[in-house]
Amino acid sequence: MLNIEGLLVHFPYDYIYPEQYSYMLELKRTLDAKGHGVLEMPSGTGKTISLLSLIVAYQKVFPLEVSKLIYCSRTVPEIEKVVEELRKLMEYYSKQTGESNNFLALALSSRKNLCIHPEVSSLRVGKEVDGKCHTLTASYIRAQRHSDPDLPVCRFYEDFDAVGRQMPLPAGVYNLDDLKDFGKRNGWCPYYLARYSLMHANIVVYSYHYLLDPKIADLVSKELTKKSVVVFDEAHNIDNVCIDSMSVNISRRTLDRCQTNVETLQNTIQKIKETDATKLKMEYRRLVEGLKEANVARETDVYLSNPVLPDEILQEAVPGTIRTAEHFVGFLKRFLEYLKSRLRVHHVVQESTPQFLKDIFDKVCIDRKPLRFCAERLRSLLRTLEIADIADFSAVTLISNFATLVSTYSQGFTIIIEPFEDRTPTIANPVLHFSCMDPSIAIKPVFQRFQSVIITSGTLSPLDIYPRILDFRPVTMASFTMTLARTCLCPLIVGRGNDQVALSSKFETREDFAVIRNYGSLLQEMSAIVPDGIVAFFTSYMYMENIVAAWYEQGILENIQRNKLIFIETPDAAETSMALEKYQEACENGRGAILLSVARGKVSEGIDFVHHFGRAVIMFGVPYVYTQSRILKARLEYLRDQFQIRENDFLTFDAMRHAAQCVGRVIRGKTDYGLMIFADKRYARADKRGKLPRWIQEHISDGSLNLTVDEAVQLSKHFLRQMAQPFRQEDQLGLSLLTLEQLESEEMLKKISQIAHQT
Amino acid sequence: MAALSEEVLLVVKKVRQRKQDGTLYLMAERIAWGPEGKDRFTVSHLYADTRCQKISPDGKAKIQLQLVLHTGESTTFHFSNDSSALKDRDAAKELLQQLLPKFKKKANKELEEKNRMLQEDPVLFQLYKDLVVSQVISADEFWANRLGDTNHADPSLSNNKQEVGISGAFLADIRPQTDGCNGLRYNLTADIIESIFRTYPTVKEKYCENVPHNLTEKEFWTRFFQSHYFHRDRINTGTQDIFSECAKQDEQGLKSMVVQGVKNPLVDLLSLEDKTLDEGYGVCTTLPSTSNSNRSVKESSNSAIIKRFNHHSAMVLAAGSRKGETPANQASETSNTDGNSRDSVFFQPPVKKVKLKEAIEYEDLQRENRPKTVALNLKKSDRYAHGPVPLQSQQYTTSQDIINSVNYIQHEMVNYKPNLTQVLSSTTASSAIAALSSGGVLMQAATQQAINQMVPSEVQGELKHLYAAAGELLRHFWSCFPVNTPFMEEKLTGHLEEMLQTAYSKFHIWQTRRMLRKT
């Protein structure tokens, strides 16, 4: 039981890290102020449990102030981890207070992870599961079943629909598997049960998209209460998620598929007209009356909601030009032809959305207004036509979503049409990128709607850039250090080879033989002295491929194999997963292994290398984003004009947050230890180094700014020898690990107040 | 001679050794050479003593074969038959190649075993020094008894032995060397070949298929090293290559491994993301297009290298752990291949639960509530493994039985009251106390202890060593009875007597030296 400025918090451990206490203090202040916060806390210092403990306590004490916690995380394993920690906390609560827990906490994920229907869930690919589910549960299909009982049915949904709604999910903590178990026991669909239970749950854990992607958020999170605390964990990439959720790409393949979609629509309309013309008439009448939804949409009918943010959706009747089904299909055809003609360019075109709208009006006389209704009109049509497999119509849905987006937003977006890929200028592969440049657009409703939004991660430096690019005003911004009884991380900047050649991945020296060789010898030397696992990150996949090939030719890889097995990330996720598992197996059985991987790749974002799975991480080069990309250039320009962020500042910030992510993978706690080797001389510069998280920065000594490979090896040997000594709990107590009594001492509280570094 | 009863595997005439013509005999357990016209061998080496054989390179004038012994000595045979020298040599080489590894392992194992025993047992080491190093008895005799013990226990032991893994870099060890005349030389040893076979079972298959009917061993390996298979970065051009099939099979193996998926959900990158949108949504990250058509030759060779490294590492890893894990693997395979979710639902959660638990654990935040334990330090692990009471497996058939019996024992223990008055009769007890108190019968030794303390410890030590050595000799002596073989008799009369004599004189020397020093 902790006392955080008057709030009694149950903390489910015997000891506490000082920074956890400090973190809770800041968090409490943020909640008190009903404002937003940006908090950076090193990975492995128990951020999640601190967050949960404090917010749950807050909810219990002030149920009227904060009625719901919405916890967003990036990946499915992360979500499950959060729920497990929550379970631990809740068990502790009921043990301490002696009363049974009346909290409902649940995780939500896509159908792929929740479906228990034997056939549907065996599909395993998310899109297919969604589509198949829809063919079984859409309201009109279920209506058809009244006349034709032989149609396939999902009994889990039927049972849920019949009785599940009357009985709220009993209080407790439900992870994805628990939901499935519960669903199986009661014969209810876990997915819809979870979605339904979101409304009255005290704690919801799900992924970013459910809140940030308007197409999904509108379906799932629309009715969540305003008095919620929203937490974005692992939020260092939140701007990219925001941008992703508003962007669309159209390739020639999409258009071809769209063409067949439109033809199918036309045929279906024709057929229905002959058999059941009243249906279309009914729809028309409803649209005239200005009902936003032509039919009452049941939860199961909608596949994707409107792609634009709720407050941009027009609350008026669908314009006359697209009201009848035939007109609308004709409209779609025209739009499609227009897009096709746009893709037949031979040079790169970049234009703003108003330019695009003007052009489409000039060429094919399509107005802005009907475009804005396109997405909604299509949904209404698909429902009216009672089309079973909506997944088949993903292409036309995409096009209509694009139409709605492009006509809604005049700022913050850009349209780029590229006739070919930069690398292969001879092969025509035209793509229309409709790209959002302003992350604040997607997240704005979240900030407006919910009283507190906490953005937190292990690496959020420099803190002040996030409020700028997301356009919000936080009440607290703090970066916490890691109190350590022993310095368990050892960041080294290797700037030179043993032959004094400057090491760098910059473009000019990318092909330089000497640099590649020196990188090789760095890895080789490290493989000889570091126990168990080493993870090495390269700046891009191409770069890694080239270096691996060069190392292979020079025989460096063979020498490394004498010390450790080598595993390499590939573009194929399944192959990489296997390599990863084998890598862990090799670390586990003592043979030791090296994993070569890519910054910004899936491994660098989602996989932790705890303890012996990663005793050293080597970052070869500075992971700048591919700067020649036009989308990036447009975004940089936008940032400069709108937010006064200089291009280089943003690029460096972006590179450094990814570098920090990569090296941060090895330290997952205070009992863990690991080397962090930055192999590029540019890391020594103040503008780069200064953008690393404080908890890494403060361990870079001036002496380790420009090391040669040999010097780095010497330092590493020393470090590893020290770390290999037994490390007991007593060593930490009082320094980086506190008992309740120690925590309450005056002196310690003073110390703790210095942990949080306000900006 | 004893040699007559041995099976002679190969006889090669006209072999010179030390400039002397003679005949080379390869027998089941040894190789021997006798000069022409004489019926005894002047050279005879057990295979077990041989470390390796070396042959003169092709094209040299002298066709030779050299045997290198463990002791470091070497013997060179020169095949001097003009017409068939090369063939003779190769025949001998091939045969040796088959024979040597068999004995090598045994020899190595024995040596290792001896070494280990000496290191672990200081008393034995001292005995070895006293008896063997000072040449009282020969090393063979010394080990004759000792190893006998271990050999009996061996079958069970060797089964438990951990299989030796494969070095990840075994292919690096066969780096080709240029031989100066526009060719490459690969050095292959039996170990490397075994590594290749274990890592790439398909190569072994090919080997069994083709050698020796279609290809000689040498040709096989030459082709192997020339093949696209070995140099994965070279783009496959010729399809007549016998290894192209291996490559395909490997590819398939890799694919099936990939399809099987991973057991640990935390590293499964496929199910990491919780997003089911089409590829059309989101910012297009310029992915390298997966279609092979527009990839340059260099790029695809690069990715082949990467694939090959992943495959190689996976195979090396699998070869190391193949033996122990097959049952577990099979079990999981069956659960996986069924594929449909119902099965995987049953099998998945435990792994997942455990991994999740591990992931959220903060060991240092929790008070250590385990009782403090003392690390178990086993001197002789085999004795620990073969405990005195073998568990009768049929006695405890169900876990319920075990639980019941544990409960029963617990119950008994709770109710157990030591009945101390009934342990000894009072008279025996008092007599025991009397015997144990000073002046009692059992305490007589107290005065003798004085001597024990008077003598300096080094003298004691030396005496102990002499005593142990003499004891060992006596053991040898008594082990000769009953004398039922002529060898025993010889040992007994000739050489053991001599030995005892030596031991006695050693003791005498020590004694006089002591006396001298004392006075």
Interface residues (C-beta under 8 A of the other chain):
Chain A: Y13 D14 Y15 I16 Y17 G46 T48 I49 T75 V76 P77 I79 E80 K81 E84 E85 K88 S109 S110 R111 K112 N113 I116 P118 S121 S122 G126 K127 V129 D130 D177 K180 Y206 S207 H209 D213 K215 N240 I243 D244 S245 S247 V248 N249 I250 S251 T254 L304 S394 A395 L398 N401 E421 D422 T424 I427 N429 V431 H433 S435 C436 Y541 M542 E545 N546 V548 A549 Y552 E553 G555 L557 E558 N559 Q561 R562 N563 K564 L565 I566 F567 I568 T570 P571 D572 A573 A574 E575 T576 S577 M578 A579 L580 E581 K582 Q584 E585 A586 N589 R591 A593 K602 V603 G606 I607 D608 V610 Y626 S629 I631 G669 K670 T671 Q729 Q732 L737
Chain B: G165 S167 G168 A169 L171 A172 R175 D233 L254 M257 V258 V259 G261 V262 K263 N264 P265 L266 V267 D268 L269 L270 S271 L272 E273 D274 K275 T276 L277 D278 E279 G280 Y281 G282 V283 C284 T286 L287 P288 S289 T290 N294 K298 E299 S301 N302 S303 I305 I306 K307 F309 N310 S313 A314 V316 L317 G320 S321 G339 N340 S341 R342 V345 P349 K352 L356 K357 A359 I360 Y362 E363 D364 L365 Q366 R367 E368
